[in-house]
């Protein structure tokens, strides 16, 4: 609300005459106003809603309505509008009551002279209040933004004043530590309570280091342990502020929760580690040094990264390769690890390239001197020069600019020296001139001047040197409003080009106030007495001409002095600043306007800030005749400003550390997002490859930066988020301005009007995750390669965790187990659970042994669900990580079924060959003995028969011999035929044969012999009554064994034959025992089942029986065993597999 | 004729024919026949003890016999004292024409010859030709 604008007055008055009287009074008072007269409750109510008055005048007594009611309604509508009661007669009690209820003033109708001033006071006071509210609103909004951004980015900040030990944590800092915001005292002890016990000493050490060391910031990661057991990974940066003696005065910390990326990384890493164990892979740069720092080994990457050939550095001291200034640091690291076995320390140092450049390298030193295989310190590192350089450059440019320019409450901009085109502008200027940043940056300085002033402008700006006060000039806002601005210019270089930095101070109000003062003494007094500014008017000799009430108060506070007119102001100031003040005032008398901000300590401890402005006062002839000193208490503003700056700085710092940018999209138009304004933080610009100083982003520009393939999806996500008022996360590709494709992650949320729920803006943070993504991709690729490799082998691999859970399996493994058990193996299950009983226990035992470092090889056969048999060669070997820890095991199995079967086949063929060979030998034997023997006899007898001198006895005997021999020959030929038949595969059908029916048949067929020898056959086939077999063979077996038992009976003892059947483990067993003469097995075991082998002289045996029994049992797939001793009977056991 | 024949063969038919042939062609008067090699060994053991009447003997030995075959007999026979063994000339008399048997018999130092059945007149006469006899009698 400014003085030249119309005051909108809502006047409640039922008497037209009274209303007119008031209107006149106001006109006489010189007020510019618009009046809306209402005469009853209804129209008053409507006007409150529609007219939007600056002030309300109200009669007290109306029909059906009162001033008190009107006040209540007005306050309900908006308590901000000043309410003046204009009334007839009233008691003082009533007036006091109304004032207490919030009435601004109470004016009697018959004495309206005070009305004008009262209105002006009310308006001015209201304006100031509004200004403050706006300012505080802005602060609160900023603060909310910061909180939201911190929360989104999982960024917490905290600080400790090391002098007072007063500390503060941001809400997110509480959350990161697992506390509810504000739940406990933000002390260092409470902070340490949540540090993971394993990292506690480390955190303490690092914090102490940071305070002691000469550098002012330190970064490290540590873990936080929440009460619920959750472990969070925190990237921490500590920053120490020091006084000029170097003593730390403040410690600030920024905590970034990186759990998500760490755990993703760790997950990948653990899988990777398994693969590493399977297939050796080369790492980063790796060098080994001995205890004297001599280089003993370097990986091939040393040459590619640092340019040195092996022979150039092996045997040299490692310090020759380290940047001079980092040597001390490296020694520190080396000493830390040197005396502790397996100690490991991270470092960042510069290492010399062969071309004498230095590379920033990051890595770890690990003491393996004790390890007999290594006997060295292993130094693993990688080149991070690019990243480092980038970091340094960013930090510099950021600091330089941000603090000075962006947050300055004065309007500032940078314009090209030649073209006057604006290159950059700060927030204050944009607010003041009413442009958006994008708009402003398309303009030139000429646009800020009214057209008639442009010529003067160009003249003034030619050849300007350095800091210049350009004086007060007329400036034009976007909406065309003209105002007076005091301008300062400074020539600077901006991105290499000549430019001019302009500071503009809006002094319009003050000038207008002065003008108004000239118009009316009364007005001057009113304003002077009712503003928050103290004014002191002094003449050329510094003698006080006049001052207002506030100035008097300030003087009492600051100077501890009661101001009097005609006093010399210079005499009142402290000796030590007297000369400075004098110098300032002299300059003002020379025509300058000088502004400064000073702080004074009041009551020994309270610091107050004052804005002091010295303005020359001139008469109409432009002669300067005095100075107006205005003093304004800006303590509150200063404090909030400091707070704002501090939190801004925190945010910026946090963003820089986390490489996190933030952005804000205003949602004035939710239909077409391109119509909305978009704001980016500097880090966001950098992420997208823009120079934050040179560019102002627009929606359209942003859209183009999103990778074409991702645009539609992102557009959809944003629109959905707006429609549903929900936050969103996205990961997508962007194309930086330099053409590079990067991957960013966005978290965004909608900020809605808390009352209406209408989305106001979308705030988000953006995080460049390309490196992490690339690393993940690389890991995934290498994993994928390995997977392909593993899946394309014929060997099954299953990786087990130390808990024997399946971590990974390849395709052949999956197929194998599926074939075997019909079940798909799955990760997370225990391998041995896929088997049952003894196999499961055996496997578990083996696995346990492997976890103790053993490597186990074995062969096994399994029956698959389709009843086929597979043979496997299995290997169980431990997976050992770099620290010699067993982190799991590899179960590999090779299908050796083919090999095994061919082995078995070979064995069988060999056995068959041997058997056939034996049979051939046997046949030859039969031919030369059994077959030829009767033939020889026939030949012999025939030869003898030719003799002439044969007696009839001799002749008969020879004929008899011939007869016997021919019969014998026939028998042998018959036997041979029978044998050959048995040996050849028979086509006879298998059928179920009852054992007792066989025995009964035999009893019948050899009934005569049984009767003759009084033989007894006892059988018990209760367990197994019969079998599925070839009947004739089984008959022959029974027959031969029974007739053998009778044949080889003990003389004088009736043969007793016992036959029984039984089963055990799918084996059918037939037992034949007798009480006969038995066989001396020690003597004859080898020949037991030979053809034509006989072990006794006195029977008619041909040596065929047992041979036939054995052949037939074997043909039926069984085995036969004999237990016997001479004279102890025989016991034959025949076993068939069922 | 002062030579004893010891025939060891389980084939009785063969034994009859040999008996007849030996009597007919070489007028053998002292012929002992055994169908069990064990019995034959026992007889030779007893005969060896009658040193007062040393008498040359020709053993005709079959190979394929139950319980103890020809080869087993030869193993046991080898254990007799050398002087005792000098009284005997062992001839294998077998129906086997297997080279294996012939080779085996040739390798045995106690075997004088291998005769394949049937034992014809020629084989018998050849066995008892002048030279053989003079040697035999000369040794006496």
Interface residues (C-beta under 8 A of the other chain):
Chain A: X924 X925 X928 X929 X930 X932 X933 X934 X935 X936 X937 X939 X940 X941 X943 X944 X947 X949 X954 X957 X958 X961 X964 X965 X968 X1092 X1093 X1094 X1095 X1096 X1097 X1103
Chain B: X10 X11 X13 X14 X16 X17 X18 X20 X21 X24 X35 X36 X63 X64 X66 X67 X94 X95 X96 X97 X98 X100 X101 X116 X117 X118 X119 X120 X121
